[in-house]
Amino acid sequence: MSANVLRITLVMCVGVMMTDSQSLRKKIYMTVPQLISSAGYPVEKHRAKTPDGYILQLHRIPAGRRTARRSGSPNAKGKKAVLIVHGLLGSSSDFVIMGPERSLGFILADAGYDVWLGNLRGNVHTSHQTLKRNNPEFWAYSFHEHGKYDAPAMIDKVLNMTGLEKVFYIGYSMGTTTFFTMMAQRPEYNDKVIAFVALAPAVYLDNMRFLANFLLKTVNLSSTMRARGMLSLAFEPGTLDFVVSSFCATRNPDADMCMRLVFSIVGEDYEQNDWDMMPVILSRFQPASWGQLEHFGKIAITGVFTSWEDGLWGAVKPYNLSNVAVPVSLFYGENDQLTEKSQVLRLAAELNSTGVLESLQPGCSCPKFNHLDFVFAKDVGNLINKPLVKHINMLIKKYDKD
């Protein structure tokens, strides 16, 4: 190869790398509607209001790319509606950030569904009618309120906008906790749900007992942070960007302190970790209330899926899971160290005893599949989302009689 050809080749490679890098960095700051429209999909924004004053933005993908281009309009008439609810530190962006070939929101839209991406109170897509985010009262909630107020408000919004009688609900991690707390407190919502798919369900967390005791009892983390004026678990965008760019941007697993810390909690899976996307994903992490973390801690410490009214060290009041009356499919990760397989099996046994367990299966056959892989795995489209659409098709044919 001549020197000139070599130079041209190197320049082209550098140009591609810079373009890819700039494109990825752009994703950090794009809104969810921008992520959706830039991928070639129609998008709508809707707002659901809760009885206690929170305003929750929903992002809707009413049609797939091919349908919108062919018809010239994103008509969702006659389609089944699917509501997807995110996990802790997450938002609606989690289901589009990996792009059209991988993200569940896009894959479902291309499969002919009317897709609604929900947002639970606290993340940047939510607000309050009277409370500002710097008011401690804004952050005075746990996932108890997610189930009592947020999920019902989002379901009602979807049904009111579509004219449908029922919605298909998909939850990931805390999005599953929200579903179960909703049904325990608001069992009338069984009549508004076709079926429920739970990805990495966070209901029993006995495996996290030591960590919860250490952080909440020994270190007293949440109380200490509150006393110092930190209203929620959150980073300023500039600070988070600096941390991610400084400690999370290396491709060397041994030197990437960010992912080593993350993997110590969710399970190690270097094979499915998308090193290019991870800085983008981490930079888009959302705030969490201390109450959310304390509530999960109470479940881990007591070994009971308990309500929250009496606080972290108050009375243990189990949520009534026998109120769940819709078919439930549970998907777990073989190497998920956060919502561990043994704890999902415990939940499955309880749901099976009341006759609502539809299926129990691993997210995929990969032995290293961890908690984050359900939304951010390098091959998440082929490993879980495309097979999941087939499972959803089956459930709708089986249980939706409209």
N, C-alpha and C positions, 0 to 999 in steps of 0.2 A: 504494500500500500504506500503511495507517495505521501510526502509530508503534507502537501496541500489537502489531499483527500482526508488524511488523518485529522488535520486542523478543522476542516469542515464538519467531519463526523463529531468531533468533540464539542464544537460550538452548538451543533444541533442537539446533542444530548444534554448539554448544560441548559439550553433554551427550554427543552421539554421539562427538565427537572425544575427550573425556575417557574415555568407556567403551572406545573402541577402543584408546587409549593404555594404559589400565590392563590391558586384556585382553592386549595385546602384551607389556607388561612382565611380566605373570604368566607368560608362556611362557618367560621367561629362567630361571625358577627351578623350573619343573615337571619332574618326573622323566619318563622316557620312558613308563612305564606310565600316568602321569597324562595325558600328551599323547594317548595312544592311547584310553584310556577316556573322556576328556572329549570326544573326537570321536565317540563312540558305538560304538566297536569293542570286542570282547572282547580281553583281553590276558593273557598268561602270562609268568612269569619262570622261566628255567631257568639252570643253571650247568654249564659245561663245565670240566673240570680238565685241565691240560696235564701232561705227564710231568715238567716242571721246576718244578711247583708253582704256576703261575698259575691263578687262578680267573676265568673269563670269563663274564659275564652275557649271556644271549641273551634278546631280547624277541620274543615270538611273537604274531602276529595270526592266530588259527586260522580266522577267518571274517570276511566282510564285514558291513557294517551291516545290510543287508536280510536276509541269511541268519540272522543272530543274532536279529533281531527276530521273523522269521517262525517259526523253529523253537523259539525260547526257549532254545537251547543252542548254544554255539560248537563244533559238531562238525566236526573236520577229517578224519574218516574218508573214505578214498577220494580225497583231494585230493593233488595233486602239491606237494611241498615246494620252496620257493625260499629260498635263503640269500643275503642281501645283506650285503656287507662294505664298510665305509666307507674313506675316505681319510685322509691325514695330517691331524692336528689335528681329526679327526672322531670320530663315534660313531654308534650306532644311531639317535639322534634326528634325524640328517640326512635320514632317509627317511620322517619323519612330521611334521617341524616346519612344513612349508608347508601342511598341512591336507589333508582328504579329497579335494578336487578336484584337487590338484596333486602330492602326495607319492607316490612309487613304492610304498611299503609299503601304503598304503591302497588305491591303485588296483589293485594285484595281489590284495589280499584281496577286494575287490569283484568281481574277475574270476574268483574261485573258487579261488585258490591258498592254501595253508597257508604263511604268510610268517614267516620267521625273520630277525631283524635281529641281526647279529653285532657283537661288540666285541673289538677286538684289545688285547692287553696294554698298559697304561699309562693308558688313559682312566679316567674316574671310575667306570665300570661294571665295573672289574676290580680284583683284589687278588691277594695271594699267601698261601700257606698259612703261611709262616714269616717272610717279609720285609715290613717296614713300608715305606711310600712314602718315608720320609725316610732309608732305607738306600740308599747308592749301588748296591749289588748289585741292587736292585729294577729299576734303570734300565739295567742292563748288557745291552742287547739292541739289535738292529736289525730290519729286516723279514725278515732271514734266519730268525729265530726265529718270526716270524709264519707263515712258510711251513712251517717244520719242525714246529712244535708247535701253534700257535693254530688255523689253518684246519683241520687234521686233527681236532683235538679238537672243534671246532664241528660239523663234518660228521658225525662219529661220534655226537655228542649228538642231532642232528636225526634221523639214521637210527634210533638206538636208541629214541627217543621215538615215532616215527611207524611203525616197522616196515617202512619202505620200503627198497629196495635202493640207490636213487640219489636225489640231490638236484640241483636246478638251481642253478647258482652265478652270481651277479651281483656284479661288483666295480667299484668306482669308484676311480680313481686308485691310491693305495697298496693298495686292496683287490684291484686287478688284479696289482700287483707280488707281493702275497702269494700269489695263485693260481699264478703262474708259478714262484715260488721253491718252492712246495709240490710242484708236479709235477716240478721238477728234482731235488728231494731225496727225494720220496715218490711215485714214479710209480705205485705200487699204488693211489693214490687216483683214478686215471683210471677205475677200475671202480666208483667211488662217485659219479660226476658224469655227469649226462645231457648237459649242454652248458654252455658258459661264455660269458657276455656281458660284455665289457670296455668300460666307459665311461671315456673319457679314459685309456687305458692308459699306465702309467708304467714303461716298460722301457728305452727308449733316450732319453737326455736331453742329447744333444750340444749342443743349443741353449742349455743352462744352464751350459756349461763356464766361461765368463768369471765368472759370479756365484759358482759353486762355488769356483773358484780364489781369488777375492777374499775370500770369507767364511772359507774353511777354511785357505788358505795365507797370504794377505797379512795378514788381520786375525786369523787363528787363533781364530775366534769360540768354537767349542765348547770348546777347551782353556782359554781364558781364563775362560769362564763356569764350567767345572768347578772351576778353581783358586779362584774366588770363592765356591764353595759352592753354586752353582746346579746342582742335580742333573739338571734337565731343562728343556726350553723350556716354561715354564708361568708363568701369572700367578695371583696370589691373586685369588679371586672379586671382592673389593671393589676391588682395583686395576684389574682388567679392566673392571669395571662403570664405574668412574670414567673410564677412558680412552675407552671406547665412548661414554658419555654426553657427554663433553667434546668429542671430536673426530669422532665418527661419526654424530651425530644430526641433521645438517643436510641439507636437501633441495637445497642449492646445490652442484652438482658441483664448482665451482671452489674452494669453501671446505671441502669434505669431505676432509680429509687422509687419513683412514682408507682410503676407497675409491680415492683416487688412488694410494696405496701398493699396495693390493691389486691394482688393475688393471695397475700396472706389472709385476707378476709373472705374473698369470693371463690378461691380455688385457682390453682395454677394451670394456665393453658397457653403456653407460648406459641403453640402451633396455630391456634385460631386467632391470636392477637393481631389486629391490623395496625402495624406500627405507624403507618402514615396517618391513619384516622384517629389514633388514640389521643394525640394532643387536642384535636378538634372536639372529641367526645368529652374529655376531661374539662376543657374550657367552657363547655356548655352545661356543666353540672349546676343544679338549681339549689336555692336555699331550702333548709328544713327547719321546722320549729323544734325546740328542745322537747316539747311535749310528744312529738312523733317518736323521737329517739327514746324517751323515757317509757313510752307506752310499749314499744318493742322490747325494751329492757325488762319491763314488768312481766311480760309474757315469757321471756327467756328465764328470768330468775324464779318465777313461780311454777313454770311448766304448765301453765293454764292459759288458754285463749280467753283472757279476761278483759272485762270492760275497764273504763278509766275514771269513772266519776269520782272515786276517792283518792286519786293520785297514785304516785309511784309506790308509796309504802302503805297505801290504804287497803281496804277490804278487797278480796279477790272475788269477783263476780263473773263467772263464766258466761261468755256469749252462747246463746242457744243455737247451735248449728243445725239442730233438727228442724229449724224454720226454713232451711234451704229446700226448695221443692222443684227446682229445675235441674235438668241433666248437667253434670259437672265432669269435665275432662281435665285430668291433672297431668302436667308434663314436668318432669324433673331433670336435673343435670347429674350425670354420673359422678362428676367431680365438683359439684356445687357445695362449697363449704359454708355458705350462708344459710340457704334453705336446703338443708341436707336431706338426702334421699330417705334416711330413716324417719325423719320428721314428716315428710310428705306421705310416706307409707302409713304413718299413724293417722294422719288426716284422712287418707283414703279409706282406712278401716272404719272410721267414724261415719263417713259419708255413705259407705257401702251398707252399713247397718240400718240406715234410714232409706235405702233404695234409690239414692240419687246419683251414685257414682256411675258415670257412663264409661270411663276408661282411665287407666293409669299406665303411663308409658314414659320412657326417657325421651328427652327432646330430640336426641339423635343417638346413633350408635357409638359416637366418639367417647372413649373412656375418660378423656380430659375435659369434657364439656362442662363449663362452669356457670356461675350465676350471670355474669355479664354477657356470655355468649348468646343468650336468648335474644338479645337485641343488637349486639355489636360484633359478633364473630365474623371473621374474614369471609367465611362461606355460609353466612346465616341464611341467605336466600335459598340455596340448594339443600342445606342440612335440615332446616326446620320450617321456614316460611312457606315454601312451595308445597311440601307434604301437608302442612297445617291447613292450607286452603282446601285440599281434598277432604280433610277431616271435617272442616266446617261445612263444606258442601253436603257431606253425608248427614251431619246433624240437622241441617236445615230441611233436607228432604224428609228426614225421619220425624222431626218434631214440629216443624212449622206447617200448620194445616190451613193457613190463609190462602 
